[in-house]
Amino acid sequence: MAFFRLARTVFSWIDLIPVLIVAIAAGVDLRSREIPDRIWLAILVLIPVRVCWLWPEINLWQLPVGGIVALLLACLIAQGDRFGGGDVKLFAALGAWFGLFAILPLALWIAIAGLPLAVIALLRKQEDFAYGPAILIGVLIHALNPNLLKQIVSP
């Protein structure tokens, strides 16, 4: 119960937008093993809504830089054949939505959520698996409490 009270205090309804869009992406990824471009483009198109809602608390430079850094990080991850092209573009769009300082926490939560999926795929002898659900869990955790990693690390 305390978690939900904490989540309510830090949570901004505007960050439900990428959660809902990524939920659609996860469903599509599970069915077709791809994330269509219109999904990550929807996040990019809606960034001005977030900027207007959070103005002036948001530092505008963090959004495009976050998108670029997230794209570079996702491209590095994709070299290991776990992230597909749709995953890369979706993570880059999320970096642009949440900004530069959200990339590492997002990547961490997504990696933690992806670990059980990787183990299941390994047990089933699958070479790959849909990573959309792991991205959804990571985005949900970050949207509910963007400072969770700081709270865990700092005493």
N, C-alpha and C positions, 0 to 999 in steps of 0.2 A: 504494500500500500504506500509506503514511503517513497518508493521509486516513482509511482504515478503522480504523487504530489510534487516531487522534484521535477519530473518531466513537464508538468503543467506550468511550473514557474519559469522554465528555461525555453519552453517550446514556443515557437512562433508559427501560427497557422499557415503562414506563407510557405513554410518549408514542407507542408503537406503536398504541394504541387509536384516536386520531383519524386516524392514517395509514391504518389498515385501513378505517375508516368512510368516509373521504374517497375511498379507492380504489373503494369500492362506489358512492359518489356520482358519481365520474368515469365509471364504466362506465354507470350509468343515464343520466347527462347526455349521453353520446355516443350512446346509443340513442334516447332520448326527448326530449332537449333540455330536460329539467327535472330538478330535484332535489327529491324528495318530502320532505315535512316530517318523516317518521319518521327520516330520516337525520340531520338536524341535531339533532333532539330526542334521538337516541341519545347524541350527544356531551354534551348538557346533563345528561341523566340520569346519565351516568357520571362527571361532575365530582366527586362525593363520593368515588369510588374514588381519584381522583388526589389529592384533599386528604388522605385517610387515609394514602395511601402516602408522601406527601411531608411530612406533618406532623412537626415544627413549622417546617420550612424555608420553607414557602410563606406568603406574606402574603395572608390571605383577602380583603382589600379589593380586591386587584388583579384578582381573577377577575370579579366583577360589573362593576367599572368597565371592565375590558378588554372585556367583552361589549358594554357600552353604547357605548364609543368605537369599537369595531370596527363596530357597527351603523351609527353615524353616518357613519363613513368609507365604508362600503360603500354607504350610501344616496347619498352624494355621487358615488361612482363610477357608481352605477346611473343617474344622471341622463344620462350619456353613452350609454346604451343598450348597454353592453358587459356589464354585470353584470345578470343577471335576479334575480327575487325569491328563488329558491332559492339562488343564489350569495350574495346579501346575508345571508340567514339562516344559511347555512353559515359564512360568514366571521365573523358575530357569535358563533356558537357556538364557533368556534375561538378568538376573542378571549377568551371566557369560560373556555375550557380552559387556554390558555397564559398568560393574564394581560395586563395593561396594557402592560408593557414589551416584549411580543413582537409587538405589532400592527404597528409600522413595519417590522421585519425581515420578518415574514410577508407584508405587503403588497408589499414590495420583491421578494422571491423570487417571489411569485405574478405580479407584473407582468412580471418578467424572463422567466418561463416562458411567460407569455401572449403575449409579443411575436412569437415565431415563428408561433403560432397565428393571430394577427391578420394577419400578412403572408400566410400561406397563404390565409386567408379573403379577403383583398383580391385576391390573384392569381386566385382562383376566382370573384371577383365576388359573394361571399356577403355579405349584410348583417350576419349574426351568426354566431356559432360557439359550440360548447360550451366553457365556461370551466372546467368541472370538472377536466380534466386539468392545467391550469395551477395550480389550487388544490392538487391532489394533489402536484405537484412542489414547490411552495412549502412545503407542510406537511412533506414528506419532508426537504427541506433543513434546515428549522428543527428538526425532531425529531432529526435526526442530529447537528446541531451548533448549538445555540441561540446560541452566541457567535460564529458565523462572521462576521457583519457587523462586530462589534467587532474581530475579528482582522484583517479586511481593511482596515478604516479606520485602526486604530492600528498604528504601525510596530513 
